[in-house]
Amino acid sequence: MTQPRIAFLGLGLMGANMARRILAAKFPLTVHNRNAGKAVSFAAAGARVAATPREAARNADFALAMVADDAASRAMWLGADGALAGAARGTVLADCSTLTVGWVRELAAAAAAHGVEFLDAPVTGSKSQSAAGELNFIVGGSAAALEKIRPVLAPMGRSVTHLGPTGSGALVKLINNFVCGVQVASIAEALALIERSGLDRTKALSVLLDGAPGSPLVKTMVARMTAPDYTPNFQLRLMAKDLAYALEAGAARGQPLASAAAAHATFQAAIAAGDGDKDMSAVVEQFRRP
């Protein structure tokens, strides 16, 4: 059978790896990135490079996006050069970015008016999982549309969970990331307290990492913080954005997120200190400075 044609929008840390997985699975692939330089290696590997999202989506059976935030997503999908304008009726669209529920619902409505199907399909996992095809997709939208796109998601992920109607995937992703952000902020403060207290750092950390606080995320963050190695796997500024989106989601549902608010302030302080483009583990550095 002929493989379906895929358009992929956004070739950042995560998107580039996801697009490579699709290409390796032998799907005909067209890519678009705002910075065209990031698409050069894809052209060399056999993908078609489109000048606009609209061009990328033209003739595609499925179009996926992985971008930084609502504004970047809106720019990819809407407008005269947006992918929605190029998508034929019956195309299935999926945005794998971490977005607000409000924007996801707006985009789904625009897609429906255009005669195409839309899924919010954010992922858990970071740079290494995207390279290995071990992402976890958490999906909101039509079950039928998900079944259509499932073979395209398979090369990129180890699991696909259908959460419910449009916006469900986006909301659970925000909840997931705010819990992660709180853990990262708290272990950064804990590590700084250990370092300022004259304790044997290795022994003190072993108590935490071998005990109840030692989640996989905390262990990974401690390894990066103690190295220190802030090569971006998940940029600090994106965690700050996700925490802000989670706070918005909580407020809209009458649920204040006090721990998320505290973590957000910690990440914002790190951005103000110049660490926004580093790995999120760099949030510890503000506590190490005099």
C-alpha positions in Angstrom: 0.0 0.0 0.0 1.1 3.6 -0.7 2.4 5.3 2.4 0.4 8.4 3.4 2.0 11.8 2.8 3.1 13.7 5.9 3.7 17.4 6.5 5.7 18.3 9.6 5.9 21.8 10.9 8.6 22.9 13.3 12.2 21.5 13.5 13.3 22.5 17.0 14.9 20.1 19.6 11.9 17.9 19.7 10.4 18.4 16.2 13.5 17.6 14.3 13.9 14.3 16.0 10.2 13.5 15.5 10.4 14.3 11.8 13.5 12.1 11.5 11.6 9.2 12.9 8.8 9.7 10.3 11.4 9.9 7.5 13.1 6.8 8.8 9.8 5.0 8.7 9.7 5.7 4.9 6.7 8.1 4.9 6.8 10.7 2.2 7.7 13.8 4.2 7.5 17.5 3.6 8.9 19.8 6.3 8.7 23.4 7.1 10.6 25.5 9.7 10.6 29.2 10.2 14.4 29.1 10.2 15.0 27.4 6.8 18.6 26.4 7.8 17.3 23.7 10.1 15.6 22.0 7.1 18.8 21.5 5.1 19.7 18.1 6.5 16.1 16.9 5.8 16.4 17.8 2.2 19.6 15.9 2.0 17.9 12.9 3.6 15.1 12.9 1.0 12.4 15.1 2.5 10.8 17.9 0.6 11.2 21.4 2.1 8.3 23.8 1.9 8.7 27.6 2.0 5.4 28.0 3.9 3.2 25.9 6.1 0.5 26.2 3.5 2.8 24.6 0.9 3.8 21.9 3.3 0.2 20.9 4.0 -0.8 20.9 0.3 -1.4 17.3 -0.8 -0.6 15.9 2.7 -2.8 13.2 4.2 -1.6 14.2 7.7 -0.1 17.4 9.0 1.7 17.6 12.4 3.2 20.5 14.3 5.7 20.8 17.1 6.4 24.4 18.1 7.1 26.4 21.2 3.9 28.0 22.2 0.4 29.3 21.2 1.8 32.2 19.1 4.1 29.9 17.1 1.2 27.4 16.6 -1.2 30.0 15.4 1.4 31.2 12.9 1.9 27.7 11.6 -1.8 26.9 11.2 -3.7 30.1 10.4 -3.5 32.9 7.9 -3.0 33.0 4.2 0.2 31.0 4.4 -0.9 28.8 7.2 -1.2 25.0 6.9 -5.0 25.1 7.3 -5.3 27.1 4.1 -3.4 24.4 2.2 -5.0 21.3 3.8 -7.5 19.4 1.6 -10.8 18.3 3.0 -10.4 15.1 5.0 -6.8 15.8 6.1 -6.0 15.0 9.7 -4.1 17.6 11.6 -2.3 17.1 14.9 -0.5 19.6 17.1 2.0 17.9 19.4 3.1 21.2 21.1 2.3 22.2 24.7 -0.5 24.7 24.2 -3.4 26.3 26.1 -6.7 24.6 26.0 -8.4 27.7 24.7 -6.2 27.9 21.7 -6.5 24.2 21.0 -10.3 24.5 21.0 -10.2 27.6 18.7 -7.9 25.7 16.3 -10.2 22.6 16.3 -13.2 24.8 15.4 -11.2 26.4 12.6 -10.2 23.0 11.3 -13.8 21.7 11.4 -15.0 24.8 9.5 -12.4 24.0 6.9 -13.5 20.3 6.6 -10.5 18.7 8.2 -10.1 16.9 11.5 -7.9 18.1 14.3 -6.3 16.4 17.3 -4.4 17.9 20.2 -1.6 15.4 20.7 1.1 16.7 23.0 3.8 14.4 24.2 5.7 13.5 27.3 9.4 12.9 27.1 12.2 15.2 26.0 15.1 15.3 23.5 16.5 11.8 24.1 13.0 10.2 24.0 12.1 12.0 20.8 15.3 10.7 19.2 14.7 7.1 20.3 11.0 7.1 19.3 9.9 6.7 22.9 7.5 9.6 23.4 4.1 9.2 25.0 1.3 10.8 23.1 -1.7 12.1 25.1 -4.5 12.9 22.7 -7.7 14.9 22.7 -10.3 14.7 19.9 -12.1 12.2 17.8 -11.3 8.5 18.4 -11.8 7.9 14.7 -9.3 10.6 13.7 -6.8 9.1 16.2 -7.1 5.7 14.6 -6.4 7.2 11.2 -3.2 8.9 12.4 -2.0 6.2 14.8 0.3 4.6 12.2 2.0 8.0 11.8 2.5 8.4 15.5 3.9 4.9 16.0 7.5 5.5 14.8 7.7 8.5 17.2 6.3 7.0 20.4 5.9 4.0 22.7 2.4 4.8 23.8 -0.8 6.7 22.7 -3.4 7.5 25.3 -6.8 8.9 24.2 -7.9 11.3 27.0 -11.2 12.3 25.6 -12.7 15.3 23.6 -10.7 18.2 22.1 -8.6 19.9 24.7 -8.2 16.9 27.0 -4.7 16.1 25.8 -3.6 19.7 26.1 -5.0 20.0 29.7 -3.4 16.8 30.9 -0.1 17.8 29.4 -0.2 21.1 31.3 -1.0 19.2 34.5 1.9 16.9 33.8 4.4 19.7 33.2 3.4 21.8 36.2 4.0 18.8 38.4 7.4 18.3 36.7 8.2 22.0 37.1 7.4 21.9 40.8 9.8 18.9 41.2 12.6 20.6 39.4 12.3 23.9 41.3 12.1 22.0 44.6 15.2 19.8 44.0 17.1 22.9 42.9 16.4 24.6 46.2 17.2 21.4 48.1 20.5 21.0 46.3 21.4 24.6 47.0 20.6 24.2 50.7 22.8 21.1 50.9 25.7 22.9 49.2 25.4 26.0 51.5 25.2 23.9 54.7 28.6 22.2 54.6 27.1 18.7 54.3 28.7 15.9 52.3 26.8 16.5 49.1 27.1 13.0 47.8 25.9 11.4 51.0 23.0 13.9 51.4 21.9 13.4 47.9 21.9 9.7 48.2 19.4 9.9 51.0 17.1 11.9 48.7 17.6 9.9 45.5 17.4 6.5 47.1 14.3 7.5 49.1 10.8 8.8 48.4 11.8 12.0 46.6 14.0 10.1 44.1 11.7 10.2 41.0 13.3 9.5 37.6 13.0 13.3 36.9 14.6 14.3 40.1 17.5 11.9 39.5 18.0 13.2 36.0 17.9 16.8 37.2 20.4 16.2 40.0 22.8 14.6 37.6 22.7 17.6 35.4 22.9 20.1 38.2 25.9 18.5 39.9 27.8 18.0 36.6 26.9 20.8 35.8 25.7 20.2 32.3 23.0 22.5 30.9 23.0 21.4 27.3 19.3 21.9 26.4 17.1 18.8 26.5 14.1 20.9 27.5 14.7 24.6 27.6 14.2 26.4 30.9 12.1 29.2 29.2 9.6 26.6 27.9 9.0 25.2 31.4 8.3 28.7 32.5 5.8 29.0 29.7 4.2 25.7 30.5 3.8 26.7 34.2 2.1 30.0 33.1 -0.3 28.0 30.8 -1.1 25.7 33.7 -1.8 28.6 36.0 -4.2 30.0 33.4 -5.9 26.6 33.1 -6.3 26.3 36.9 -7.7 29.8 37.2 -10.2 29.1 34.4 -11.5 26.2 36.4 -11.5 27.8 39.9 -8.5 25.9 41.0 -5.5 28.0 42.2 -2.2 26.2 41.7 0.0 27.6 44.5 2.9 25.2 44.0 2.9 26.0 40.3 2.9 29.7 41.0 5.9 29.3 43.3 7.7 27.2 40.7 6.8 29.7 37.9 8.4 32.6 40.0 11.6 30.5 40.4 11.8 29.8 36.7 11.1 33.4 35.8 14.0 34.5 38.1 16.3 32.1 36.2 15.2 33.6 32.9 15.9 37.1 34.3 19.4 35.8 35.3 20.1 34.8 31.7 19.5 31.1 31.9 16.3 30.8 29.8 17.8 29.1 26.8 19.7 26.5 28.9 18.3 23.2 30.0 15.7 23.6 32.7 18.1 22.1 35.3 20.0 25.4 35.1 17.2 26.8 37.4 19.6 25.8 40.3 22.2 28.4 39.3 20.3 31.4 40.7 20.7 29.8 44.1 24.4 29.3 43.7 25.2 32.9 42.9 26.3 35.2 45.7 
